[in-house]
Amino acid sequence: VATDSEDCGACLQLLINMGREEGLPLDLMRAISAGDCTAMPDDVALTYRWAKSTLHHAACDEDEQLREAILARWGKRGLISLTLAMAGARSFPFVKRALGHQQSCRILQWEK
């Protein structure tokens, strides 16, 4: 979600490739990419909704409710870990774009 907020393809493709190498289910990665929370396990859907809310400056009430749900599920360490992972995921695409190295969009390749 964080990489998608900054990137039009190349970094997302890298994440898809790494997910495949780690054995993440293709259906799960597609659901995340499509924003289909109904096809995600509850933990993934919660994290997805919180990330979207945080990245897109959602209404304060919604953002706070999701943050509280994250805290209830994984505690303060979990919230901090997710926050730092999101910040890190946004860094490389941002730097790449700022330096003029993000030249074109491309269609994501899901299969090897």
RAPECOR-V260066 format. One record per backbone hydrogen bond with DSSP energy under -1.0 kcal/mol. NH is the residue of the N-H (numbers start at 1). CO is the residue of the C=O. Records with the same first field share a line. If there is no record, write none. Layout:
NH: CO  CO
//
This chain:
5: 1
6: 3
7: 3
13: 9
14: 10
15: 11
16: 12
17: 13
18: 14
19: 15
20: 16
21: 17
22: 18
23: 20
24: 19
29: 25
30: 26
31: 27
32: 28
33: 29
34: 30
35: 31
36: 31
37: 35
39: 36
40: 37
45: 41
46: 42
47: 43
48: 44
49: 45
50: 46
51: 47
52: 48
53: 49
54: 50
55: 51
56: 52
58: 53
63: 59
64: 60
65: 61
66: 62
67: 63
68: 64
69: 65
70: 66
71: 67
72: 68
73: 69
74: 70
75: 71
78: 74
79: 75
80: 76
81: 77
82: 78
83: 79
84: 80
85: 81
86: 82
87: 83
88: 84
89: 85
90: 86
94: 90
95: 91
96: 92
97: 93
98: 94
99: 95
100: 97
101: 96
103: 101
//
